[in-house]
């Protein structure tokens, strides 16, 4: 049974859970992208960076990803509604009376699933890393119909060159959410900049982690202010 401490746990009926970080900035239930799990280089580095900033990441893997790793072959994700239900089960298990409901978030597909759950149920907050605003080369196929129903604090951390939604494209959207977008200059979908930018992926991941932790801390402080 998960106790809230850092470590690796096995949750009956759902699968492995890895908790990392002390949680001084908050707790983040974080899901992976469509084709790579929690131990991909990007996710590993991001979780390390977040832990260094005081964010406790609660890293889960969807059932299809667990199967993909067991069988050693690529398996496409199931319909997104099934993933939303799966994430909802995780959220129920990881909500503690003392520590409350964790924030929801993830990379790409994982962030989309988290946003759909937040639009359906009350969420403490959202952290969306490389949000897939649309499929690459299909800018008119937007994944924003549910965004007006998102009422929680929301932070999008996006590479300015992300083919799933560049800075110029996203500037044209009406995003009815309580939050903000932080742009990582010259980053792609995995926050990798071009060499000529003079930046590295590690630097952009660290920048993203600093921004995420600061946003979560600010929301916690606002919630702790006495209501007049």
Backbone torsions as a table, in degrees:
resi	resn	phi	psi	omega
1	UNK	NA	137.4	-179.6
2	UNK	-72.2	129.3	-176.5
3	UNK	-105.9	-5.1	-177.3
4	UNK	98.1	-11.2	179.4
5	UNK	-84.1	154.5	174.5
6	UNK	-59.1	145.2	179.7
7	UNK	148.8	-177.4	179.8
8	UNK	-109.6	133.1	-175.6
9	UNK	-132.1	156.6	174.9
10	UNK	-117.9	117.8	-177.0
11	UNK	-99.6	119.4	-178.0
12	UNK	-55.1	131.1	176.0
13	UNK	84.5	-12.0	-178.1
14	UNK	-123.9	-43.5	177.4
15	UNK	127.6	-160.2	-174.9
16	UNK	-76.2	149.6	175.5
17	UNK	-135.2	132.1	176.1
18	UNK	-119.0	122.1	177.1
19	UNK	-106.0	131.6	-175.9
20	UNK	-141.6	133.4	179.4
21	UNK	102.6	157.9	-175.3
22	UNK	-86.9	-12.2	176.4
23	UNK	79.2	12.9	-179.9
24	UNK	-64.2	-24.9	177.2
25	UNK	-97.6	-7.5	-178.5
26	UNK	129.3	174.2	-178.4
27	UNK	-116.4	135.4	-175.4
28	UNK	-129.4	112.3	172.7
29	UNK	-77.6	109.2	-168.6
30	UNK	-116.3	130.4	-179.6
31	UNK	-108.8	159.1	-174.5
32	UNK	-92.9	176.9	176.8
33	UNK	-81.4	-177.7	-172.5
34	UNK	-67.7	-37.4	-169.7
35	UNK	-111.1	-3.0	-177.8
36	UNK	-144.0	140.8	-175.6
37	UNK	-88.5	-161.5	-173.0
38	UNK	-70.1	-16.3	-178.3
39	UNK	-102.8	14.4	170.2
40	UNK	-65.4	155.4	-179.3
41	UNK	-53.8	-43.6	-178.4
42	UNK	-63.0	-51.1	-176.5
43	UNK	-65.0	-39.1	179.2
44	UNK	-62.7	-45.9	-179.6
45	UNK	-67.0	-38.4	179.0
46	UNK	-65.1	-44.4	-179.3
47	UNK	-65.2	-39.0	175.9
48	UNK	-61.4	-44.6	-178.3
49	UNK	-65.7	-40.4	178.2
50	UNK	-64.9	-41.5	177.6
51	UNK	-60.6	-38.3	178.3
52	UNK	-65.0	-21.6	178.9
53	UNK	-98.6	5.2	176.1
54	UNK	93.4	6.4	177.2
55	UNK	-90.1	123.5	173.7
56	UNK	-84.9	114.9	177.2
57	UNK	-90.6	132.8	175.2
58	UNK	-108.3	94.0	-169.8
59	UNK	-92.3	122.4	-179.9
60	UNK	-120.8	160.3	174.9
61	UNK	-126.0	131.7	179.2
62	UNK	-64.5	158.1	-175.3
63	UNK	-59.0	-37.8	-179.0
64	UNK	-66.2	-34.0	178.1
65	UNK	-70.8	-38.7	176.0
66	UNK	-60.6	-42.2	178.2
67	UNK	-65.5	-41.3	179.9
68	UNK	-59.9	-40.0	179.9
69	UNK	-71.4	-37.4	178.4
70	UNK	-65.7	-42.0	-173.8
71	UNK	-91.7	-9.0	177.2
72	UNK	64.2	33.3	178.3
73	UNK	-144.0	155.0	-177.4
74	UNK	-74.4	132.3	178.9
75	UNK	-128.7	128.1	-179.9
76	UNK	-70.0	152.7	177.1
77	UNK	-64.3	152.6	174.4
78	UNK	-74.7	177.6	175.1
79	UNK	-52.5	143.5	-171.2
80	UNK	-61.5	-30.0	179.4
81	UNK	-60.8	-35.1	177.8
82	UNK	-66.9	-37.2	178.4
83	UNK	-68.9	-35.2	176.6
84	UNK	-62.5	-42.4	178.0
85	UNK	-63.7	-40.1	-179.7
86	UNK	-64.7	-44.2	178.6
87	UNK	-64.8	-35.4	177.4
88	UNK	-61.6	-39.3	177.4
89	UNK	-63.2	-42.5	177.5
90	UNK	-61.2	-43.8	-178.4
91	UNK	-61.8	-40.9	178.4
92	UNK	-60.4	-42.3	-177.7
93	UNK	-69.4	-35.6	-172.7
94	UNK	-93.2	3.2	175.1
95	UNK	-85.8	122.4	-177.4
96	UNK	-114.4	143.2	178.6
97	UNK	-56.9	-38.3	-177.6
98	UNK	-79.4	-38.8	-172.7
99	UNK	-101.0	-8.9	176.0
100	UNK	77.5	-167.3	-179.2
101	UNK	-83.3	130.2	178.4
102	UNK	-69.9	155.9	169.1
103	UNK	-64.8	155.5	177.2
104	UNK	-109.4	149.2	177.5
105	UNK	-179.0	-175.8	179.2
106	UNK	165.1	178.2	179.6
107	UNK	-96.7	126.4	171.6
108	UNK	52.8	-112.0	179.4
109	UNK	-55.0	-42.0	179.2
110	UNK	-59.6	-38.5	176.5
111	UNK	-68.8	-38.3	177.5
112	UNK	-62.3	-43.9	178.5
113	UNK	-61.3	-44.1	179.7
114	UNK	-61.2	-41.1	-179.3
115	UNK	-67.5	-36.6	177.2
116	UNK	-65.6	-39.1	177.3
117	UNK	-67.3	-40.6	179.3
118	UNK	-65.4	-31.1	177.4
119	UNK	-73.2	-23.4	-177.5
120	UNK	-93.1	-36.6	-176.2
121	UNK	-129.7	161.7	178.2
122	UNK	-66.4	135.1	178.9
123	UNK	-129.9	151.4	178.4
124	UNK	-70.8	-36.1	-179.3
125	UNK	177.3	168.6	-177.7
126	UNK	-130.0	138.3	171.0
127	UNK	-127.4	113.1	-174.3
128	UNK	-114.4	113.8	-176.2
129	UNK	-104.1	113.8	-176.7
130	UNK	64.2	57.4	-176.3
131	UNK	-66.7	134.5	179.4
132	UNK	-83.4	79.3	-179.3
133	UNK	-58.4	-31.9	177.0
134	UNK	-159.0	159.8	174.3
135	UNK	-65.9	151.4	177.7
136	UNK	-56.4	136.7	178.2
137	UNK	66.8	13.0	175.7
138	UNK	-131.3	64.5	-171.8
139	UNK	-65.9	-16.2	180.0
140	UNK	-87.8	-8.4	-178.4
141	UNK	-93.1	71.1	-171.5
142	UNK	-78.8	147.4	178.2
143	UNK	-112.6	58.3	-173.5
144	UNK	-127.2	3.3	-175.1
145	UNK	-58.7	-31.8	-176.8
146	UNK	-87.4	-9.5	-173.4
147	UNK	-61.9	-35.0	177.1
148	UNK	-60.2	-18.8	-179.4
149	UNK	-91.6	-1.1	178.4
150	UNK	-83.3	118.6	-175.5
151	UNK	-110.5	-5.7	-175.0
152	UNK	-91.1	162.1	173.8
153	UNK	-56.6	132.8	-173.4
154	UNK	-134.2	131.0	175.5
155	UNK	-122.9	125.9	172.7
156	UNK	-107.0	127.3	175.0
157	UNK	-114.4	114.1	-167.0
158	UNK	-133.8	136.6	170.9
159	UNK	-69.0	139.3	-175.4
160	UNK	-66.8	-19.0	178.6
161	UNK	-105.3	13.9	-175.0
162	UNK	-59.7	120.9	-179.7
163	UNK	-67.6	-11.8	175.2
164	UNK	-88.4	4.3	-179.8
165	UNK	156.0	95.3	179.8
166	UNK	-80.3	169.8	179.2
167	UNK	-60.7	-42.3	-179.1
168	UNK	-65.3	-38.2	179.4
169	UNK	-68.3	-47.8	-174.8
170	UNK	-66.1	-27.8	178.6
171	UNK	-61.0	-20.9	-178.7
172	UNK	-89.0	-8.2	-176.3
173	UNK	-86.6	153.0	170.0
174	UNK	-100.7	105.0	-175.5
175	UNK	-104.1	98.8	-176.9
176	UNK	-85.8	72.9	178.9
177	UNK	-134.5	157.3	176.0
178	UNK	-87.6	84.2	-179.0
179	UNK	-179.2	-151.3	-174.5
180	UNK	-155.0	167.8	174.1
181	UNK	-117.9	130.9	173.9
182	UNK	-110.0	123.8	-178.2
183	UNK	-96.0	129.5	174.3
184	UNK	-94.8	111.8	-170.1
185	UNK	-60.5	123.6	175.4
186	UNK	72.2	6.1	179.6
187	UNK	-75.4	150.0	174.8
188	UNK	-97.9	-157.2	-176.4
189	UNK	-64.7	-29.2	176.6
190	UNK	-101.4	17.1	178.5
191	UNK	64.9	28.2	175.5
192	UNK	-90.1	122.6	175.7
193	UNK	-89.3	162.8	173.4
194	UNK	-73.4	151.7	-176.3
195	UNK	-57.7	-35.8	-176.7
196	UNK	-67.9	-13.7	179.4
197	UNK	-71.3	-21.6	-176.7
198	UNK	81.7	2.4	177.8
199	UNK	-108.2	167.7	175.6
200	UNK	-123.6	162.7	176.7
201	UNK	-61.6	-39.6	179.8
202	UNK	-60.1	-38.4	179.1
203	UNK	-66.8	-40.5	179.9
204	UNK	-69.7	-36.8	176.5
205	UNK	-63.4	-42.6	178.4
206	UNK	-64.5	-41.7	176.9
207	UNK	-60.0	-44.7	178.4
208	UNK	-60.7	-42.2	-179.1
209	UNK	-65.0	-40.1	178.6
210	UNK	-62.3	-44.1	-179.1
211	UNK	-65.8	-42.7	179.9
212	UNK	-61.6	-48.5	-179.0
213	UNK	-62.2	-41.2	-179.8
214	UNK	-64.7	-39.7	179.8
215	UNK	-65.5	-43.5	-179.7
216	UNK	-66.6	-40.9	177.8
217	UNK	-63.4	-41.7	-179.0
218	UNK	-63.2	-40.5	178.9
219	UNK	-67.6	-38.3	177.6
220	UNK	-63.2	-44.0	179.8
221	UNK	-62.4	-40.8	179.4
222	UNK	-64.1	-38.7	-179.3
223	UNK	-70.4	-24.8	-178.9
224	UNK	-85.5	-9.7	178.2
225	UNK	-66.5	136.6	178.7
226	UNK	-66.2	138.2	178.6
227	UNK	-81.5	132.9	-179.6
228	UNK	-95.5	NA	NA
